[in-house]
Amino acid sequence: MNNLRFLLVITAASTMAVPALAEPAEPATAEATRRAQSDNSVGTGVARARDPLDSATSTSVLHDEEIERLGARSLADLLRVIPGLRVEGAAGEINASVSVRGLPIPATGSKYIQFQEDGLPTLEFGDITGVSGDALARPDLMLSQIEVIRGGSASTFASNSPGGVINLRSRTGEVDGGAVALSSGLDYDNARLDFTDGGHLSDSVRFQLGGFYRQGHGLRRTGYQAARGGQFRFNVTKEFNGGYLRLYGKHLDDRTPFYDAVPFFISGTDDRPRLTRPRGFDPLHDATNSRYLRNVLMLDRTNRIISPDLADGQHLREDLAQLEAQLDVAGWTVQERFRYARVNGSLTIPFNTLFSEINDAARQVARDANATIAYVDGDRAGERILSSRGNALNGNGLTAALPIAFIPLRDYGDVTNEVRVSRVFDVGGELTTTAGLYSARQKINRDILWTTLLSDIRGHGRSALIDVFGSDGVSVTDHGVYRYSNFYSPNGGNGGLRRSLDTDNAIDAPFASLNYRAGRVSIGASARYDNGAVSGRLWGVRAGSQSGSKVLDINGDGAISRPEQNVDVTVFDQSRPVDYRYHYVSYSSGITYRLAEPLALFARYSRGGRTPADRLMFRTENATNKVATLGASPVNPVRQAEAGVKYRSDQITLNLTGYWATVYDANYDPIRARPLSRDYEAKGLEFEGGLRAGVFDLRAGATYTNARIKHDYLDRTNEGHQPRAQPKLLFQASPALVLPRFALGASFVGATRSYTQDENWLTIPGYVTSNAFVQFRATDRLRLTLDANNLFDTVALMGIDTRSQPPLDSQGPDSTPLIRGRPLTGRTIAATLRADF
């Protein structure tokens, strides 16, 4: 690590020394022009880029300068400042769950919103197991801006995105020059180098390239190097008379840690819970990961012994090539986008950890009132563990059952093509016609394999494996292994959660739109027809049974331990075919009336849809079918209406929108291992505003949502309840003071309380997190930024896995009052030195 930091410092210093004699990279007038153009023309989720005041859509833009000052640790942190978005980003830098305007997040991932890079989706489905839509979109210095469209025409200009689209747009070499930035965590172990360069190779050819490399332990204390890798990407543009041709490329190979639920002691009432951090373990800065919890044994899809390493964490690899072309032909504008992405990797993560008092755990695991525990490894290997409520081990007296999920992503490759033609006619006004065809082929080939470990709970990455012994002195565990399966397997047996899938998902979607503008009125309508087919095979749920188990000396010590009597296996020669088709129509129409140059009214009604990809393949109702057809569940329709007012001047931007949405959601909840089949309804009000007054800048927003479960077809007792972790109010404010050589600012993001689960018993407390930055500009090209995330170390819980306080969820009246919480990371402070050239 020290060598890396030395090399990064030398690289940054040498780069800073070069441009001293050069002209400034981008004059203020050029930057102002670029900013004005992007503010007045948003092309995401619409037929053609247009002024937002003439479009019946709700859009937001985050520019590169704002992104730099926010000092976000992940894309999810950036998106939390966008009104209308609900972002659950407690699991680490990637794989956040994102939704919009009260649409549900009943499981994980971003089901109703699509992530894009330069106009094409990162993944066709934003909630594929193991990889959410944000996981392949990594911000770096090549990022020009983030465009977000909520509701509206997103239903018809992208598949599987009825809630909205988040598009990360790259720089494309319009401005000559580049930058290099070196950042380092001041109170956490991380070092990162970012760079970009671009400009003109000739009068008609320009380029942009860039990326990042980093390494460190990550945002929380894991005890090992958990974050390492980076990405490199580029684009080259050839302009010609009437159009352009652009080629994109990207190579991503990056590892990031996954942060599972962590323990909190709980007291108070369900309505007003009081949470206490355990001694010796800080839930905001520590993780269940540990230097002593690395390699685990299990069987792969074909039942061969493997030993994944937890240090690999969330390891994703992507190689991408994208071609974009635009040309004018006989008055028509033709645009073609084609992308091929090869995606693979693996996730080796603790998931759904269960916590208990250490003596309770011994009794429950051994089913013996006199069971004892001893350390397997660590600095106390072989030592018998003595803990009491008056003298608790490690100050907290806790143990963890760690279900370790190994999810090899064999192939998540994606091939996408979109061609569209458009033309503007003068018919007493401006009539814009657009038609196109979208085609995508998404591969989903992965396994979910399990082994459950037992450990104590210690901070600073020092938790150690433990063994449990019965009163007869015989171990009921095996070197810390409780089961060679998931702890939560149905009925306490093996195999219920061991699953493999290999499918091809094809989508063809023609779409068209008409937009007419005459005077102050703009009217538009669009439609899309999605036709999909899914084929392949799956393992893990067979007709009338589950995957099995067998006796196996998996650790090769010549003896059969208790866990080795039931080792999770796949009945590989008895796969089930997957074969189903679906189709649905999406449409959207809207009207805008420009009351005055800076003021407009708009209204829109839309119907879209979403298909569930792999989420429903293993539902109980499909287990008795010889072929996985999913019945009537492949399409989840979404209906939305919105109306609002927009105001924009040189100094002030104000948007106020009322919205209503209904959705039928068929899903699977991995936290509580249960299927879902529900109708949801959401109504609310969304505010977004901005103020620029001299050196002062303010961005603010708020979203009020009244959401409810309208119908629950599997559990009627949930009807009328507020969906889990859905606050009534989300709000943001980002003030900044920007002077020629100095800038400082803050970002406040908050939420009112919500419910931990759909039963609406236990509440999640509300919170306000505070980020802050200060920036010093030594010269026009050299600046130092200090930023802090969650400055006041606020406990901001994105979710709690528990329905209520113990003992309702406990296994006995004397159980320790614990919950499994998913908080945002605590305070992290970083310094970034950046040089522009």
URQUIBEL-V861432 format. One record per residue. RES is the residue in one small letter. SS is DSSP state (hx for helix, st for strand, lp for the rest). Layout:
[[RES & SS] [RES & SS]]
//
This chain:
[[m & lp] [n & hx] [n & hx] [l & hx] [r & hx] [f & hx] [l & hx] [l & hx] [v & hx] [i & hx] [t & hx] [a & hx] [a & hx] [s & hx] [t & hx] [m & hx] [a & hx] [v & hx] [p & hx] [a & hx] [l & hx] [a & lp] [e & lp] [p & lp] [a & lp] [e & lp] [p & lp] [a & hx] [t & hx] [a & hx] [e & hx] [a & hx] [t & hx] [r & hx] [r & hx] [a & hx] [q & hx] [s & hx] [d & hx] [n & lp] [s & lp] [v & st] [g & lp] [t & lp] [g & lp] [v & lp] [a & lp] [r & lp] [a & lp] [r & st] [d & lp] [p & hx] [l & hx] [d & hx] [s & lp] [a & lp] [t & lp] [s & st] [t & st] [s & st] [v & st] [l & st] [h & st] [d & hx] [e & hx] [e & hx] [i & hx] [e & hx] [r & hx] [l & hx] [g & lp] [a & lp] [r & lp] [s & lp] [l & hx] [a & hx] [d & hx] [l & hx] [l & hx] [r & lp] [v & lp] [i & lp] [p & lp] [g & lp] [l & st] [r & st] [v & st] [e & st] [g & lp] [a & lp] [a & lp] [g & lp] [e & lp] [i & lp] [n & lp] [a & lp] [s & st] [v & st] [s & st] [v & st] [r & lp] [g & lp] [l & lp] [p & lp] [i & lp] [p & lp] [a & lp] [t & lp] [g & lp] [s & lp] [k & lp] [y & lp] [i & st] [q & st] [f & st] [q & st] [e & st] [d & lp] [g & lp] [l & st] [p & st] [t & lp] [l & lp] [e & lp] [f & lp] [g & lp] [d & st] [i & st] [t & lp] [g & lp] [v & st] [s & st] [g & lp] [d & lp] [a & lp] [l & lp] [a & lp] [r & lp] [p & lp] [d & lp] [l & lp] [m & lp] [l & st] [s & st] [q & st] [i & st] [e & st] [v & st] [i & st] [r & st] [g & lp] [g & lp] [s & lp] [a & hx] [s & hx] [t & hx] [f & hx] [a & lp] [s & lp] [n & lp] [s & lp] [p & lp] [g & lp] [g & st] [v & st] [i & st] [n & st] [l & st] [r & st] [s & st] [r & lp] [t & lp] [g & lp] [e & lp] [v & lp] [d & lp] [g & st] [g & st] [a & st] [v & st] [a & st] [l & st] [s & st] [s & st] [g & st] [l & lp] [d & lp] [y & lp] [d & lp] [n & st] [a & st] [r & st] [l & st] [d & st] [f & st] [t & st] [d & st] [g & st] [g & st] [h & st] [l & lp] [s & lp] [d & lp] [s & lp] [v & st] [r & st] [f & st] [q & st] [l & st] [g & st] [g & st] [f & st] [y & st] [r & st] [q & st] [g & st] [h & lp] [g & lp] [l & lp] [r & lp] [r & st] [t & lp] [g & lp] [y & lp] [q & lp] [a & lp] [a & st] [r & st] [g & st] [g & st] [q & st] [f & st] [r & st] [f & st] [n & st] [v & st] [t & st] [k & st] [e & st] [f & st] [n & lp] [g & lp] [g & st] [y & st] [l & st] [r & st] [l & st] [y & st] [g & st] [k & st] [h & st] [l & st] [d & st] [d & st] [r & st] [t & st] [p & lp] [f & lp] [y & lp] [d & lp] [a & lp] [v & st] [p & st] [f & st] [f & st] [i & st] [s & st] [g & st] [t & lp] [d & lp] [d & lp] [r & lp] [p & st] [r & st] [l & st] [t & st] [r & st] [p & lp] [r & lp] [g & lp] [f & lp] [d & lp] [p & lp] [l & lp] [h & lp] [d & st] [a & lp] [t & lp] [n & lp] [s & st] [r & lp] [y & lp] [l & st] [r & lp] [n & st] [v & lp] [l & lp] [m & st] [l & st] [d & lp] [r & lp] [t & lp] [n & lp] [r & lp] [i & st] [i & st] [s & lp] [p & lp] [d & st] [l & hx] [a & hx] [d & hx] [g & lp] [q & st] [h & st] [l & st] [r & st] [e & st] [d & st] [l & st] [a & st] [q & st] [l & st] [e & st] [a & st] [q & st] [l & st] [d & st] [v & st] [a & lp] [g & lp] [w & st] [t & st] [v & st] [q & st] [e & st] [r & st] [f & st] [r & st] [y & st] [a & st] [r & st] [v & st] [n & st] [g & st] [s & st] [l & st] [t & st] [i & st] [p & st] [f & lp] [n & lp] [t & lp] [l & st] [f & st] [s & st] [e & st] [i & hx] [n & hx] [d & hx] [a & hx] [a & hx] [r & hx] [q & hx] [v & hx] [a & hx] [r & lp] [d & lp] [a & lp] [n & lp] [a & lp] [t & st] [i & st] [a & st] [y & st] [v & lp] [d & lp] [g & hx] [d & hx] [r & hx] [a & lp] [g & lp] [e & lp] [r & st] [i & st] [l & lp] [s & lp] [s & lp] [r & lp] [g & lp] [n & lp] [a & lp] [l & hx] [n & hx] [g & hx] [n & lp] [g & lp] [l & st] [t & st] [a & st] [a & st] [l & st] [p & st] [i & st] [a & st] [f & st] [i & st] [p & st] [l & st] [r & st] [d & st] [y & lp] [g & lp] [d & st] [v & st] [t & st] [n & st] [e & st] [v & st] [r & st] [v & st] [s & st] [r & st] [v & st] [f & st] [d & st] [v & lp] [g & lp] [g & lp] [e & st] [l & st] [t & st] [t & st] [t & st] [a & st] [g & st] [l & st] [y & st] [s & st] [a & st] [r & st] [q & st] [k & st] [i & st] [n & st] [r & st] [d & st] [i & st] [l & st] [w & st] [t & st] [t & st] [l & st] [l & st] [s & st] [d & st] [i & lp] [r & lp] [g & lp] [h & lp] [g & lp] [r & lp] [s & lp] [a & lp] [l & st] [i & st] [d & st] [v & st] [f & st] [g & lp] [s & lp] [d & lp] [g & lp] [v & lp] [s & st] [v & lp] [t & lp] [d & st] [h & lp] [g & lp] [v & st] [y & st] [r & st] [y & st] [s & lp] [n & lp] [f & lp] [y & lp] [s & lp] [p & hx] [n & hx] [g & hx] [g & lp] [n & lp] [g & lp] [g & lp] [l & lp] [r & lp] [r & st] [s & st] [l & st] [d & st] [t & st] [d & st] [n & st] [a & st] [i & st] [d & st] [a & st] [p & st] [f & st] [a & st] [s & st] [l & st] [n & st] [y & st] [r & st] [a & st] [g & lp] [r & lp] [v & st] [s & st] [i & st] [g & st] [a & st] [s & st] [a & st] [r & st] [y & st] [d & st] [n & st] [g & st] [a & st] [v & st] [s & st] [g & st] [r & st] [l & st] [w & st] [g & lp] [v & st] [r & st] [a & lp] [g & lp] [s & st] [q & st] [s & lp] [g & lp] [s & st] [k & st] [v & lp] [l & lp] [d & lp] [i & lp] [n & lp] [g & lp] [d & lp] [g & lp] [a & lp] [i & lp] [s & lp] [r & lp] [p & hx] [e & hx] [q & hx] [n & lp] [v & st] [d & st] [v & lp] [t & lp] [v & lp] [f & lp] [d & lp] [q & lp] [s & lp] [r & st] [p & st] [v & st] [d & st] [y & st] [r & st] [y & st] [h & st] [y & st] [v & st] [s & st] [y & st] [s & st] [s & st] [g & st] [i & st] [t & st] [y & st] [r & st] [l & st] [a & st] [e & lp] [p & lp] [l & st] [a & st] [l & st] [f & st] [a & st] [r & st] [y & st] [s & st] [r & st] [g & st] [g & st] [r & st] [t & lp] [p & lp] [a & lp] [d & lp] [r & lp] [l & lp] [m & lp] [f & lp] [r & lp] [t & hx] [e & hx] [n & hx] [a & lp] [t & lp] [n & lp] [k & lp] [v & st] [a & st] [t & lp] [l & lp] [g & lp] [a & lp] [s & lp] [p & lp] [v & lp] [n & st] [p & st] [v & st] [r & st] [q & st] [a & st] [e & st] [a & st] [g & st] [v & st] [k & st] [y & st] [r & st] [s & lp] [d & lp] [q & lp] [i & st] [t & st] [l & st] [n & st] [l & st] [t & st] [g & st] [y & st] [w & st] [a & st] [t & st] [v & st] [y & st] [d & st] [a & st] [n & st] [y & st] [d & st] [p & lp] [i & lp] [r & lp] [a & lp] [r & st] [p & st] [l & st] [s & st] [r & st] [d & st] [y & st] [e & st] [a & st] [k & st] [g & st] [l & st] [e & st] [f & st] [e & st] [g & st] [g & st] [l & st] [r & st] [a & st] [g & lp] [v & lp] [f & st] [d & st] [l & st] [r & st] [a & st] [g & st] [a & st] [t & st] [y & st] [t & st] [n & st] [a & st] [r & st] [i & st] [k & st] [h & st] [d & st] [y & lp] [l & lp] [d & lp] [r & hx] [t & hx] [n & hx] [e & lp] [g & lp] [h & lp] [q & lp] [p & lp] [r & lp] [a & lp] [q & lp] [p & lp] [k & lp] [l & st] [l & st] [f & st] [q & st] [a & st] [s & st] [p & st] [a & st] [l & st] [v & st] [l & lp] [p & lp] [r & lp] [f & st] [a & st] [l & st] [g & st] [a & st] [s & st] [f & st] [v & st] [g & st] [a & st] [t & lp] [r & lp] [s & st] [y & st] [t & lp] [q & lp] [d & lp] [e & lp] [n & lp] [w & lp] [l & lp] [t & st] [i & st] [p & lp] [g & lp] [y & st] [v & st] [t & st] [s & st] [n & st] [a & st] [f & st] [v & st] [q & st] [f & st] [r & st] [a & lp] [t & lp] [d & lp] [r & lp] [l & st] [r & st] [l & st] [t & st] [l & st] [d & st] [a & st] [n & st] [n & lp] [l & lp] [f & lp] [d & lp] [t & lp] [v & lp] [a & lp] [l & st] [m & st] [g & st] [i & st] [d & lp] [t & lp] [r & lp] [s & lp] [q & lp] [p & lp] [p & lp] [l & lp] [d & lp] [s & lp] [q & lp] [g & lp] [p & lp] [d & lp] [s & lp] [t & lp] [p & lp] [l & st] [i & st] [r & st] [g & st] [r & st] [p & st] [l & lp] [t & lp] [g & lp] [r & lp] [t & st] [i & st] [a & st] [a & st] [t & st] [l & st] [r & st] [a & st] [d & st] [f & lp]]
//
